[in-house]
Amino acid sequence: MAVNVSKAPQTPGVYFFLDRKGKILYIGKATNLRSRLQSYFRKNAELEPVKRAMVNKIAGFRVQGTESEIEALILEAKLIKKNRPPYNVLLRDDKTYLSVGFTKEEFPRVVYVRRNTEGLETIIGPFTDAAALKKTLRLLRRIFPYAAHKGIPKHCLWYDLGLCPIPYKLPENKDQLSTLKKRYRRNIENIQAVLRGQKTDLLKKLEKEMGETAYKEDFEKAANIRDEIYGLARIFEHKTVLEAHHTRYKTRDTKLLGGLPPGLHSILPQNEPTTWRIEGYDISNIQGTAATASMVVFDGTRINTNGKTNLHKYLTPNKNEYRKFRIKTVVGANDVAMIKEVLMRRIRHTEWALPDIILIDGGKPQLNTALVALQGLRYRVQKKPLVLALAKKHEEIYVPDKKEPIGLPQNHPFRLLLMHVRDEAHRFARAYHHKLREIK
């Protein structure tokens, strides 16, 4: 092949294989474009017959970079549908790619479809990477909750977790029911916009909505829209966002702790990281009303369906250990004081396992308050947990006895792990906060 693929960038994006006339033979996506392109032209490359035939016809290539893997996934589907390259069509005949369907119901469900499209109002796809698509929808569901069940179930775990907006009993008041339907339809439309590659337009729309609601002094709604904008930005911010949110962190791999500054590495727990228990805390309230807090747990244990606990080489959310708190002693919007209350209540629970690391959402004030709240532990245990704080603005890490925060590279696994813990604590706190407001 005349074109040197080693010149391709090592970034996410979409690649196009071209024939001698410049026509597109095939469109694919990659996390690392250079690595993917080189995989086609290695001497001992294991390619299926159709792809081997295609390689013999390739006379050139071009690439289109994206900011993240998710954008590459969505752009690939969009371009394949538009151009219908011959080898994408041939390969699709051998496989059944996944699409996303939206049903015609009162509250449209979001479902995965391959061939059976009966009862669907809208279909977006197909997408060539089913695993990446499912991870993308799981991320989007945290920002724009949706239902995957038929009708109104008696109990919905996703509703309890804040991932499904349909309550166990629909409002009898017509205005309240209409508002619920409008909000749900809005979530569905926003998900469809993302899957169609309309991220920029959607962010502009949300920013406009936030400005209009703030102008009308509907600050609660404006705050919710702000969280949506932040959540979307987080999804598309990092090149390896799919791993950042959903990779099972291989803690025995030196990549998790490799390259950490001495000031951080030296204070981390000395036991094997697969045995760590990390607790993340966050506060949720609107001007101090219905104030709640969350405690989420990441550890190396997973509960199987048979009830047995096994130790894995990963740190993942252990939802059996999650706890939620209703703020009792703090009046008004004072997140720092709320953190102190929650941690002082937490350490009274001697029946709960003691964490190796406690992560607080915030900066130096939140960190110092947490350290004060945990002073009572010194009388009960030989070694207190390490307390860290993660500040949202630059994702910098505050550690005890240091004035300045520690910054890590954007895609450093330890930084991404802390961000995952912090974001999960934020989601869980918000879900409980919204539930309390509904009750009120």
C-alpha positions in Angstrom: 0.0 0.0 0.0 1.4 3.4 -1.0 0.1 5.3 2.0 1.9 5.0 5.3 -0.6 4.3 8.0 2.0 5.1 10.7 1.3 8.8 10.1 -2.3 8.4 11.4 -3.0 10.1 14.7 -3.2 8.1 18.0 -6.6 9.5 18.9 -10.2 8.4 18.7 -12.0 8.9 15.5 -13.4 7.4 12.3 -11.4 6.1 9.3 -12.3 5.7 5.7 -10.6 3.1 3.3 -10.6 4.3 -0.3 -10.2 2.6 -3.6 -8.1 3.8 -6.6 -10.9 6.2 -7.7 -11.2 7.7 -4.2 -14.5 6.0 -3.5 -15.2 4.8 0.1 -14.8 1.1 0.5 -15.3 0.9 4.3 -15.9 3.1 7.3 -14.8 2.1 10.8 -14.2 3.7 14.2 -11.2 3.4 16.6 -10.1 4.5 20.0 -6.6 4.8 18.6 -6.7 5.4 14.8 -3.1 4.5 14.1 -3.2 1.2 16.0 -6.5 0.2 14.3 -5.2 1.0 10.8 -1.9 -0.8 11.4 -3.9 -3.9 12.5 -5.2 -4.4 8.9 -1.7 -4.4 7.3 0.4 -6.6 9.6 1.9 -9.7 7.8 0.1 -12.2 10.1 -3.1 -10.2 10.5 -6.1 -12.4 11.3 -8.8 -11.0 9.1 -12.1 -12.6 8.0 -12.3 -13.4 4.2 -14.3 -10.3 3.4 -11.8 -8.0 5.0 -8.9 -9.7 3.4 -10.5 -9.1 0.0 -11.1 -5.5 0.9 -7.5 -4.9 2.0 -6.3 -5.9 -1.5 -8.4 -3.1 -3.0 -7.4 -0.3 -0.6 -5.4 2.5 -2.3 -5.6 5.1 0.4 -7.3 6.2 3.5 -8.4 9.3 5.4 -9.4 9.9 9.0 -11.8 12.1 10.9 -10.8 12.7 14.5 -13.3 13.0 17.4 -12.9 14.2 21.0 -14.1 10.9 22.5 -14.9 7.3 21.8 -18.6 8.0 22.1 -18.5 10.6 19.4 -16.6 8.2 17.2 -19.3 5.5 17.8 -22.1 7.9 16.9 -20.2 9.5 13.9 -19.4 6.1 12.5 -23.1 5.0 12.5 -24.1 8.4 10.9 -21.5 8.1 8.1 -22.3 4.5 7.3 -25.9 5.3 7.0 -25.2 8.3 4.7 -22.5 6.6 2.5 -23.4 2.9 2.6 -19.9 1.7 1.8 -19.9 -1.6 0.0 -17.8 -3.5 2.6 -19.9 -2.2 5.5 -22.9 -3.6 3.7 -21.2 -7.0 3.0 -20.0 -7.3 6.6 -23.4 -6.3 8.0 -25.0 -9.2 6.0 -22.9 -11.6 8.2 -23.8 -9.9 11.4 -26.9 -8.3 13.0 -25.8 -4.9 14.4 -27.6 -3.3 17.3 -29.9 -0.2 17.0 -31.7 1.8 19.6 -35.5 1.8 19.4 -38.1 4.1 21.1 -41.6 2.6 21.5 -44.9 4.2 20.7 -46.2 4.1 24.3 -47.4 6.9 26.5 -43.9 6.8 28.2 -41.7 5.6 25.3 -39.3 2.8 26.4 -35.7 2.7 25.2 -34.9 -0.7 23.9 -32.2 -2.5 21.9 -33.3 -3.9 18.6 -31.7 -6.0 15.8 -34.4 -7.0 13.3 -37.8 -6.9 15.0 -38.9 -3.3 14.8 -42.6 -3.9 15.6 -44.1 -1.3 17.9 -41.3 1.2 17.6 -41.8 4.9 16.8 -38.1 5.8 16.2 -35.0 3.7 15.4 -31.5 5.1 15.5 -28.6 3.1 14.2 -27.3 0.5 13.5 -24.2 0.8 15.7 -21.3 -1.6 15.0 -20.1 -1.8 18.7 -22.8 -3.2 20.9 -20.8 -2.9 24.1 -19.9 0.7 23.5 -23.5 1.5 22.7 -24.8 0.0 25.9 -22.2 1.8 27.9 -23.1 5.1 26.2 -26.8 4.6 27.1 -26.0 3.8 30.7 -24.1 7.1 30.9 -27.0 9.0 29.3 -29.5 7.4 31.6 -27.8 9.1 34.5 -28.5 12.5 32.9 -31.8 11.8 31.2 -33.6 9.0 33.1 -35.8 6.8 31.0 -37.9 3.6 31.4 -37.1 0.2 30.0 -40.2 -1.5 31.5 -43.7 -1.8 30.2 -46.5 0.1 32.0 -46.3 1.2 35.7 -44.6 -1.5 37.8 -45.4 -2.0 41.5 -41.7 -1.6 42.3 -38.9 -0.3 40.1 -35.3 -0.4 41.3 -34.3 2.1 38.6 -36.8 4.6 40.0 -35.2 4.2 43.5 -31.8 4.8 42.0 -33.0 7.9 40.1 -32.6 6.3 36.7 -36.3 6.0 35.8 -38.6 9.0 36.2 -41.9 7.1 36.3 -43.3 6.9 39.9 -45.1 3.8 41.2 -48.4 5.7 41.0 -49.0 8.3 38.3 -50.3 11.7 39.6 -54.1 12.0 39.6 -53.8 15.8 39.0 -54.0 16.4 35.2 -51.5 19.3 35.3 -49.0 17.2 37.3 -49.4 14.3 34.9 -48.9 16.6 31.9 -45.7 18.0 33.4 -44.4 14.5 34.0 -45.1 13.5 30.4 -43.4 16.6 29.1 -40.3 16.0 31.2 -40.1 12.4 30.1 -40.6 13.3 26.4 -37.9 15.9 26.8 -35.5 13.3 28.1 -36.2 11.0 25.2 -35.7 13.8 22.7 -32.4 14.7 24.3 -31.1 11.1 24.2 -32.1 10.9 20.5 -30.2 14.1 19.8 -27.0 12.7 21.3 -27.3 9.4 19.4 -27.9 11.3 16.2 -24.7 13.3 16.7 -26.4 16.6 17.6 -24.4 17.1 20.8 -23.4 20.8 20.0 -27.0 21.8 19.2 -28.3 20.0 22.3 -25.8 21.8 24.6 -26.8 25.2 23.1 -30.5 24.4 23.7 -29.9 23.4 27.3 -27.9 26.5 28.0 -30.7 28.6 26.5 -33.2 26.8 28.7 -31.1 27.3 31.8 -30.9 31.0 31.1 -34.6 31.4 30.5 -35.6 29.5 33.7 -33.1 31.4 35.8 -34.5 34.7 34.4 -37.9 33.5 35.5 -36.4 32.8 39.0 -37.2 29.1 38.7 -33.8 28.3 40.3 -34.6 24.7 41.1 -35.3 23.9 37.4 -32.2 25.9 36.3 -30.1 23.9 38.7 -31.4 20.6 37.2 -30.6 21.8 33.7 -27.1 22.9 34.9 -26.5 19.4 36.1 -27.6 18.0 32.7 -25.1 20.3 31.0 -22.4 19.3 33.4 -23.2 15.6 32.9 -23.1 15.8 29.1 -19.8 17.7 29.2 -18.3 15.0 31.4 -19.3 12.3 29.0 -17.7 14.0 26.0 -14.8 15.6 27.9 -12.3 12.8 27.9 -11.0 10.7 25.1 -11.3 7.5 27.0 -14.7 8.3 28.7 -16.1 4.7 28.3 -13.2 3.3 30.3 -13.3 6.2 32.7 -16.8 5.4 33.8 -17.1 1.7 33.3 -13.8 -0.1 33.2 -13.2 -2.5 36.0 -10.0 -0.9 37.4 -7.2 -3.5 37.3 -5.6 -2.4 40.5 -2.7 -5.0 40.4 -1.8 -3.4 37.1 0.8 -0.7 37.8 -1.1 1.6 35.5 -3.5 2.5 38.4 -0.8 3.8 40.7 2.0 4.3 38.2 3.3 7.8 37.7 1.7 9.3 40.8 3.6 12.1 42.5 5.5 11.0 45.6 3.3 13.3 47.8 0.3 11.2 46.8 1.7 7.8 46.3 3.4 7.7 49.7 0.2 8.4 51.6 -2.0 5.8 49.9 -2.9 2.7 51.8 -0.1 0.2 51.8 -2.3 -2.9 51.5 -3.0 -4.5 48.1 -5.4 -2.1 46.2 -7.7 -5.0 45.3 -8.6 -5.0 49.1 -9.3 -1.3 49.3 -12.7 0.0 50.3 -13.3 3.6 49.0 -16.2 5.6 50.4 -17.4 8.6 48.4 -19.6 11.3 49.9 -21.7 14.1 48.4 -24.4 16.6 49.4 -27.5 17.5 47.5 -29.9 20.4 48.3 -31.5 23.5 46.9 -30.9 26.5 49.2 -30.7 24.1 52.1 -34.1 22.5 51.5 -34.6 18.7 51.5 -30.9 18.4 52.2 -29.5 14.9 51.7 -26.1 13.1 51.6 -24.9 9.9 50.0 -22.3 7.4 50.8 -21.2 5.1 47.9 -18.7 2.3 48.2 -16.2 1.0 45.7 -14.3 -2.2 46.5 -12.9 -5.4 45.1 -15.9 -7.6 46.0 -18.8 -8.6 43.8 -21.9 -10.4 44.9 -22.9 -13.3 42.7 -26.5 -14.5 42.2 -25.8 -17.4 44.5 -25.0 -15.0 47.3 -21.3 -15.9 47.5 -18.7 -13.1 47.7 -15.6 -13.4 45.6 -12.5 -11.1 45.5 -11.8 -9.8 42.0 -8.9 -7.8 40.7 -11.1 -4.8 40.3 -12.6 -1.8 42.2 -16.3 -1.4 41.3 -19.4 0.0 42.9 -20.8 -2.2 45.6 -24.4 -1.0 45.8 -25.2 -3.3 48.7 -23.1 -1.0 50.8 -24.6 2.3 49.6 -26.1 4.5 52.3 -28.2 7.7 52.3 -28.6 10.4 54.9 -31.2 13.0 55.6 -29.5 16.1 57.0 -30.8 16.8 60.6 -28.8 19.5 62.3 -27.8 22.0 59.6 -30.1 24.8 58.7 -29.7 26.6 55.3 -27.2 26.0 52.5 -24.0 25.0 54.2 -22.4 22.0 52.5 -19.3 22.1 54.7 -21.3 21.7 57.9 -23.4 19.0 56.3 -20.3 17.0 55.4 -19.3 17.2 59.1 -22.7 16.0 60.3 -22.7 13.0 57.9 -19.2 11.8 58.7 -19.8 12.1 62.4 -22.9 10.0 62.0 -21.1 7.5 59.8 -18.3 6.8 62.3 -20.9 5.8 64.9 -21.8 2.8 62.7 -19.2 0.4 64.1 -21.0 -2.4 62.3 -20.0 -1.0 58.9 -16.6 -1.9 57.5 -13.9 0.8 57.9 -12.8 2.4 54.6 -9.2 2.7 53.4 -10.0 5.9 51.6 -12.7 8.5 52.1 -13.4 10.8 49.1 -15.2 14.1 49.6 -16.6 16.3 46.8 -15.0 19.7 47.2 -11.8 21.5 48.0 -9.7 22.4 51.1 -12.6 23.5 53.3 -14.4 20.2 52.8 -11.2 18.3 53.4 -10.4 20.1 56.6 -14.0 19.6 57.9 -13.9 15.9 57.1 -10.6 15.5 59.0 -12.1 17.2 62.1 -15.2 15.0 61.9 -13.1 11.9 61.8 -11.0 12.7 64.8 -13.1 10.5 67.0 -11.8 7.5 65.0 -8.4 7.7 66.6 -9.7 6.3 69.8 -11.2 3.2 68.0 -8.7 2.2 65.4 -4.9 2.2 65.0 -4.9 3.7 61.6 -7.5 6.2 60.3 -8.6 6.1 56.7 -6.9 8.4 54.2 -9.2 11.4 53.4 -9.0 13.0 49.9 -11.1 15.8 48.3 -11.7 16.1 44.6 -12.4 19.6 43.3 -14.7 19.7 40.2 -13.2 22.7 38.4 -9.8 21.2 37.4 -10.4 17.7 38.9 -7.5 18.4 41.4 -6.9 16.3 44.4 -6.5 17.8 47.9 -4.6 15.8 50.5 -4.0 16.3 54.2 -1.1 18.6 55.3 -0.6 20.1 51.9 -1.9 23.6 50.9 -1.8 23.1 47.1 -3.8 20.5 45.3 -2.3 17.7 43.2 -3.0 17.5 39.5 -2.8 14.4 37.4 -3.0 13.8 33.7 -6.5 13.8 32.3 -6.5 10.1 31.6 -4.6 8.8 34.5 -6.4 5.7 35.9 -6.3 6.9 39.5 -7.8 10.3 38.6 -10.5 8.6 36.6 -11.3 6.2 39.4 -11.7 9.1 41.9 -13.9 10.9 39.4 -16.1 7.8 39.0 -16.5 7.6 42.8 -17.3 11.3 43.1 -19.8 11.3 40.2 -21.6 8.2 41.5 -21.9 9.8 45.0 -23.4 12.9 43.3 -25.9 10.8 41.3 -27.0 8.9 44.4 -27.4 12.0 46.5 -29.4 13.8 43.8 -31.7 10.8 43.4 -32.5 10.7 47.2 -32.9 14.5 47.2 -35.4 14.4 44.4 -37.3 11.6 46.1 -37.6 13.7 49.3 -38.9 16.7 47.4 -41.5 14.5 45.7 -42.7 13.3 49.1 -43.0 16.9 50.4 
